[in-house]
Amino acid sequence: MRALLRALGDPQETYPTLHVGGTSGKGSTSTMLAAALAQSGKRTGLHTKPHIVSLTERMRVDGVAISEDDFANLLSEIKPAIETVVPEYGRPTYYETVLALTFVYFAHMKVDVAVIEVGIGGMLDGTNVLRHPQVSLITNIGLDHMDVLGNTLEDIALDKAGIARRGVPLVSDVADAGPREQIERICAQVGAPFLSVRDLVQIESEPSEPYGQSFTVRTPADTYRLSLPVLGRFQQRNAATAILALEQLKEGLRPSREEIETAMSRLVIPGRMEFFPSHPSVVFDIAHNQDKARNLVDALLETFPGRRFMAIVAIGEAKDARHILAELTRLPASFIFTSFEAVGRTPISPARLASLVQDFGGWGRVVNDPVEAFSIARRNAGADEIVLVTGSTYVVGTLRDWWFANVAAHSTSQT
C-alpha cells in the first residue's frame, strides 16, 4: 500500500485526516465526524466500508458519492502507478485499489479534511499508511474477523491499537478492562495521548422520541444538547466519541458546539437502525457480528416495547452466525432466512441458519430469494408487527434499495 501511494505522489499526505477504528460503530462515528466538519464549512472527505448499494459510496465529499464517470476516469488514471508496483509487490487487492483511488480523489477535490474508516483491525490495515492523523479513534472492541485479528478481545485490541501514533491523541470508548489495558499500553509505548470516553464524558438521556432521541453530552470542555434523528442508545456513545475526538482538533479545524449540534440533528446513517413507518413498518440494520446484533436487539427492545418482529436474516460465511443468532433470538420474533449475491462473498445457506436458530429456541422459514422473503414478510406481518431486515450488509443493501424503488417511491407518488 505504501509503495502504491508513493507511486501516486502520496495523496493522503496532502490534507488532514481523522483515523477511525473499532469493531462496531466506526462507520456511524465516522459519519458523525464528517457531518460536523462539513457543517463547519470544511470541504470534507469521508471513506467508509462496506458500501450498501454502490461502490461509489466509499468515497464521498460533503456527503456526495463520487460519480461513476469520475470513478472510472480515476481508475484509468491510477493504472500506470499500479503497474509499477506489480513486479515487486504483486497486484494490489480490490480493497487496496479502491482505497488508493479514494486518497487520490480527495486530493483532486482539494478537501480540507478527510475522515478515514479502518477496514479490518488496524496494524496491517491499508488505511494505516496515515502517518500523522489529527486524531485517532477506537470505538469499541468485539469479536469479529477472528481469523485475521485473533481469538480474544485482548488480541483484537492489540491489532486495532496499531493505529496509535506518537503525539496524536487516541480517543477510545472501549469499556472492557483487558482490551482497554492493551490499548493504553500501546499508546504509552508510542507516545500517543490516551483519552477514554468512559472516563471523560457523561451522557444524560431524555425521554425517548418516536423516531429519534435527545440527550446531553458533557465533556471537560463543553456541554452539547443533541437531538439525533437515528434510533439506538448505542448511537449516543458514538456521538460522545465523535465529540471528544472533534474537541482534540486544532483551532481552525475544530467545529463549534453549535455546528456539532446542528450536524447531529440532520444526521443520516443508511442501514443503521433505520426505521420506516408504514404498513407494516420496516427496520433496516446491518448486524453482521455479535456486538452489532446485541446493540440492535437492545435498541429494538427499548424503542418498541411490547412489539413483535418478523426478521429477514442473511449472514456471510465468514461471520459468527451462532453468536449473531443467539442475540437475535432475544427478540420476540419469527425468522425468514434468505441469501444474497455479492462478488467475492458467499452467504451461509438459509437452511443452515434455520437449523442453527433451533439451538436457541427459535424457528425459521427458508426463502432463498431475498426479495421474495421481503414480500412474504410484509404480506404476513401482523398489524402491530415490525419487519426487520438484518445480518449481512449485502442483504440489507439489496432490500433497502428494492424498498426505495418499489415501496417508498410508490408511496411518494400517491401523496
C-alpha positions in Angstrom: 0.0 0.0 0.0 2.8 2.4 0.8 4.6 1.6 -2.4 1.4 2.2 -4.4 0.8 5.5 -2.7 4.4 6.6 -3.2 3.9 5.9 -7.0 0.8 8.2 -6.8 2.7 11.0 -5.0 1.3 10.2 -1.5 -2.0 12.0 -2.0 -3.0 11.0 1.6 -0.4 13.4 2.9 -1.9 16.5 1.2 -4.8 17.0 3.7 -5.5 16.5 7.4 -7.2 13.2 8.4 -9.1 11.6 11.2 -8.5 7.8 11.5 -11.4 5.8 12.9 -11.1 2.1 14.0 -13.1 -0.3 16.2 -15.2 -3.4 15.9 -18.6 -1.7 15.8 -19.8 1.9 15.5 -16.9 3.1 13.4 -19.0 3.7 10.4 -21.6 5.7 12.3 -18.9 7.6 14.2 -17.1 8.4 11.0 -20.3 9.7 9.5 -20.9 11.9 12.6 -17.4 13.3 12.4 -17.7 14.1 8.7 -21.1 15.7 9.2 -19.8 18.1 11.9 -16.8 19.0 9.9 -18.9 19.7 6.8 -21.3 21.7 8.8 -18.4 24.0 9.9 -17.8 24.8 6.3 -14.9 22.5 5.7 -14.8 20.5 2.4 -14.8 17.0 4.0 -14.0 13.7 2.5 -15.4 10.5 4.0 -14.2 7.0 3.4 -16.3 4.1 4.9 -16.8 0.5 4.1 -18.6 -1.6 3.2 -20.9 0.1 0.8 -24.6 -0.6 0.9 -25.6 -0.4 -2.7 -22.8 1.2 -4.8 -19.1 1.0 -4.5 -19.0 4.8 -5.1 -20.4 5.3 -1.6 -17.0 4.5 -0.2 -15.7 7.9 -1.2 -17.8 10.9 -0.5 -17.2 14.7 -0.4 -19.6 16.7 1.7 -21.9 13.7 1.7 -22.0 13.2 -2.1 -20.6 10.0 -3.5 -18.1 10.1 -6.4 -19.9 9.8 -9.8 -19.5 6.6 -11.8 -17.8 8.6 -14.6 -15.3 10.2 -12.2 -14.6 6.8 -10.6 -13.9 5.2 -14.0 -11.6 8.1 -15.0 -9.7 8.0 -11.8 -9.2 4.2 -12.1 -7.7 4.8 -15.5 -5.5 7.5 -14.1 -4.0 5.3 -11.3 -3.5 2.2 -13.5 0.1 3.2 -14.6 1.1 3.5 -10.9 -0.4 0.1 -10.2 1.6 -1.5 -12.9 4.9 0.0 -11.4 4.4 -1.9 -8.1 3.3 -5.2 -9.6 6.8 -6.7 -10.3 7.9 -6.3 -6.7 4.7 -6.4 -4.6 2.1 -8.2 -6.8 -1.1 -6.7 -8.0 -3.0 -4.6 -5.3 -6.1 -6.1 -3.9 -9.6 -4.8 -4.6 -9.6 -3.1 -1.3 -6.2 -1.5 -1.7 -7.1 -0.3 -5.2 -10.3 1.4 -4.0 -8.5 2.9 -1.0 -5.8 4.3 -3.2 -8.4 5.7 -5.5 -10.1 7.3 -2.6 -7.0 9.1 -1.4 -6.4 10.4 -4.9 -10.0 11.5 -5.3 -9.9 13.5 -2.1 -6.6 15.2 -3.2 -8.2 16.0 -6.6 -11.2 17.5 -4.8 -8.9 19.6 -2.6 -10.7 18.5 0.6 -9.9 20.5 3.8 -10.0 17.3 5.9 -10.9 13.6 5.4 -12.4 11.1 7.8 -10.9 7.6 7.1 -12.5 4.5 8.5 -10.3 1.5 9.1 -11.1 -1.6 7.1 -10.1 -4.6 9.3 -8.1 -4.3 12.5 -5.6 -1.5 12.4 -2.0 -2.6 12.5 -1.8 -4.0 9.0 -4.9 -2.4 7.5 -4.4 -0.4 4.3 -5.5 2.8 6.0 -2.6 2.6 8.4 -0.4 4.4 5.9 -1.7 7.6 7.6 1.4 8.8 9.4 0.1 12.0 11.0 -3.7 12.0 11.6 -5.1 14.8 13.6 -6.8 12.3 15.9 -7.2 8.5 16.1 -10.3 6.8 17.4 -11.2 3.2 18.6 -14.9 3.0 19.1 -15.1 -0.4 20.8 -13.6 -3.9 20.8 -15.7 -7.0 20.0 -15.3 -10.4 18.4 -15.1 -10.2 14.7 -12.6 -11.1 11.9 -11.1 -13.5 14.4 -9.4 -15.5 11.6 -7.3 -12.4 11.0 -7.2 -10.5 14.3 -7.0 -13.2 17.0 -9.4 -15.2 19.2 -9.6 -12.9 22.2 -10.7 -9.4 22.8 -7.1 -8.6 24.0 -5.6 -9.8 20.7 -8.1 -7.8 18.7 -7.4 -4.7 20.8 -3.7 -5.1 20.2 -4.2 -5.2 16.5 -6.6 -2.2 16.5 -4.2 -0.2 18.7 -1.8 -0.3 15.8 -3.2 2.9 14.5 -1.8 4.8 17.5 0.8 7.5 16.5 3.3 9.5 18.5 1.8 12.8 19.7 -1.6 12.0 18.1 -4.5 11.8 20.6 -6.2 8.5 20.6 -9.9 8.6 21.7 -11.3 5.3 22.9 -14.8 4.2 24.1 -13.5 0.7 24.9 -15.1 -0.4 28.2 -13.7 -3.9 29.0 -10.7 -3.8 31.2 -8.5 -6.3 29.2 -8.8 -4.6 25.8 -8.6 -1.2 27.3 -5.3 -2.1 29.1 -3.8 -3.3 25.8 -4.7 0.0 24.0 -3.4 2.1 26.9 -0.2 0.1 26.9 0.4 0.6 23.1 -0.4 4.3 23.4 2.2 4.7 26.2 4.7 2.8 24.1 4.4 5.0 21.1 3.7 8.2 22.9 0.1 8.7 21.9 -2.1 10.6 24.5 -4.9 8.3 25.5 -8.4 9.7 26.2 -11.2 7.5 27.4 -14.7 8.5 26.6 -15.8 6.4 29.6 -13.7 8.5 32.0 -14.2 11.9 30.5 -17.7 12.1 29.1 -21.1 12.0 30.7 -24.3 11.1 28.7 -27.7 12.1 30.1 -30.6 10.6 28.2 -34.0 12.2 27.9 -37.4 10.5 27.4 -37.4 8.6 24.1 -39.0 10.0 21.0 -40.9 8.1 18.3 -38.2 8.4 15.5 -35.2 9.8 17.3 -33.6 10.6 20.6 -32.5 13.6 22.6 -29.6 13.6 25.2 -26.9 15.7 26.7 -23.2 15.1 26.3 -20.9 16.7 28.9 -17.2 16.8 28.2 -14.5 18.5 30.3 -14.6 21.3 27.7 -18.3 21.9 26.9 -21.9 20.7 27.1 -23.8 19.6 24.0 -27.6 19.2 23.8 -28.2 16.8 20.9 -31.3 15.6 19.0 -30.4 12.6 16.9 -32.9 11.5 14.1 -31.5 8.0 14.4 -32.5 5.2 16.8 -30.4 3.1 19.2 -28.9 4.0 22.6 -25.5 2.9 21.2 -25.6 5.9 18.9 -25.4 8.1 21.9 -22.0 6.6 22.7 -20.9 7.0 19.1 -21.9 10.7 19.3 -20.0 11.2 22.5 -16.9 9.5 21.0 -17.1 11.7 17.9 -17.5 14.9 20.0 -14.5 14.1 22.3 -12.4 13.5 19.1 -13.6 16.7 17.5 -12.5 18.6 20.6 -8.9 17.4 20.1 -8.7 19.2 16.7 -6.7 22.3 16.4 -8.4 25.7 16.2 -9.4 26.4 12.7 -10.4 22.8 12.1 -12.4 22.2 15.2 -16.2 22.8 14.7 -18.1 24.9 17.2 -20.7 23.5 19.7 -23.5 24.9 17.6 -22.1 23.4 14.4 -21.8 20.0 16.0 -25.4 20.1 17.4 -26.8 21.2 14.0 -24.9 18.4 12.2 -26.1 15.8 14.6 -29.7 16.9 14.3 -29.5 16.4 10.5 -27.7 13.1 10.6 -28.5 10.3 8.1 -26.9 6.8 8.6 -28.2 4.4 6.0 -28.7 0.8 7.2 -28.0 1.6 10.8 -31.2 1.1 12.9 -33.1 2.8 10.1 -36.8 2.9 10.7 -39.6 3.5 8.1 -43.1 3.7 9.5 -45.5 2.1 7.0 -47.9 -0.9 6.9 -46.0 -2.8 8.2 -43.2 -0.7 9.5 -39.7 -1.7 8.5 -36.3 -1.5 10.2 -33.0 -2.0 8.2 -29.9 -2.6 10.3 -26.6 -4.2 9.4 -25.7 -6.5 12.2 -23.0 -8.8 10.9 -21.3 -9.6 14.2 -22.3 -10.4 17.7 -21.6 -6.9 19.1 -23.8 -5.2 16.4 -26.6 -7.8 16.9 -26.5 -7.2 20.6 -26.8 -3.4 20.1 -29.6 -3.9 17.6 -31.7 -6.1 19.9 -31.2 -3.8 22.9 -32.3 -0.8 20.8 -35.3 -2.6 19.4 -36.5 -3.8 22.8 -36.1 -0.3 24.2 -37.6 1.6 21.3 -40.5 -0.7 20.5 -41.5 -2.3 23.9 -44.2 -5.0 23.5 -43.9 -5.2 19.7 -43.2 -8.4 17.8 -40.8 -8.7 14.8 -40.6 -10.6 11.6 -36.9 -10.8 10.9 -35.3 -11.4 7.5 -31.8 -12.6 8.0 -28.8 -13.5 5.8 -25.3 -13.9 7.1 -21.9 -14.2 5.3 -20.0 -17.5 5.6 -17.0 -15.7 7.3 -19.3 -14.4 10.1 -20.1 -15.9 13.5 -23.6 -16.9 12.7 -24.1 -18.8 16.0 -23.5 -15.8 18.2 -25.4 -13.4 16.0 -28.4 -15.7 16.1 -28.0 -16.1 19.9 -28.5 -12.3 20.2 -31.4 -12.1 17.6 -33.4 -14.8 19.3 -33.7 -12.5 22.4 -36.3 -10.7 20.3 -40.0 -11.7 20.3 -39.6 -12.7 16.6 -40.2 -15.2 13.9 -37.5 -15.6 11.2 -37.2 -15.9 7.5 -33.7 -16.9 6.4 -32.5 -15.9 3.0 -29.4 -15.4 0.9 -27.7 -12.7 -1.2 -25.4 -12.3 -4.2 -22.2 -10.4 -4.0 -18.9 -10.7 -5.8 -16.3 -12.4 -3.6 -18.8 -13.1 -0.8 -20.6 -16.3 -0.1 -23.7 -16.5 2.2 -24.3 -19.2 4.7 -27.1 -21.4 3.3 -30.5 -20.3 4.7 -31.2 -23.9 5.6 -28.1 -23.9 7.8 -29.2 -20.8 9.5 -32.7 -22.3 10.1 -31.0 -25.3 11.7 -28.8 -23.1 13.9 -31.6 -21.0 15.2 -33.3 -24.0 16.7 -30.4 -24.3 19.2 -31.7 -21.1 20.7 -35.3 -22.0 20.8 -36.1 -20.1 17.6 -37.8 -21.2 14.4 -37.1 -20.0 10.8 -38.6 -20.4 7.4 -36.3 -20.7 4.4 -36.8 -18.4 1.4 -33.7 -18.3 -0.8 -34.6 -15.2 -2.8 -34.3 -12.1 -0.6 -37.0 -10.0 -2.4 -39.4 -12.9 -2.2 -38.5 -13.2 1.5 -39.2 -9.5 2.0 -42.5 -9.7 0.2 -43.6 -12.7 2.3 -42.7 -10.9 5.5 -44.5 -7.7 4.6 -47.6 -9.7 3.5 -47.7 -11.9 6.6 -46.7 -9.4 9.3 -49.3 -8.8 11.9 -51.0 -5.4 12.5 -48.5 -4.5 15.2 -45.5 -6.4 13.9 -42.3 -4.8 12.6 -40.4 -6.3 9.7 -36.7 -6.3 10.4 -34.0 -6.7 7.7 -30.7 -7.6 9.2 -27.4 -9.6 9.1 -25.2 -9.1 6.1 -24.5 -5.7 4.6 -25.5 -7.2 1.2 -29.0 -8.3 2.1 -29.7 -5.0 3.8 -28.4 -3.1 0.8 -30.3 -5.2 -1.7 -33.6 -4.9 0.2 -33.2 -1.3 1.2 -32.6 -0.5 -2.5 -35.7 -2.5 -3.5 -37.7 -0.8 -0.8 -36.9 2.7 -2.1 -37.5 1.7 -5.7 -40.8 -0.1 -5.2 -42.4 1.0 -1.9 -41.1 4.4 -0.9 -41.2 5.8 -4.4 -44.8 4.5 -4.9 -45.9 6.0 -1.6 -44.4 9.4 -2.6 -46.2 9.3 -5.9 -49.5 8.7 -4.2 -49.2 11.7 -1.9 
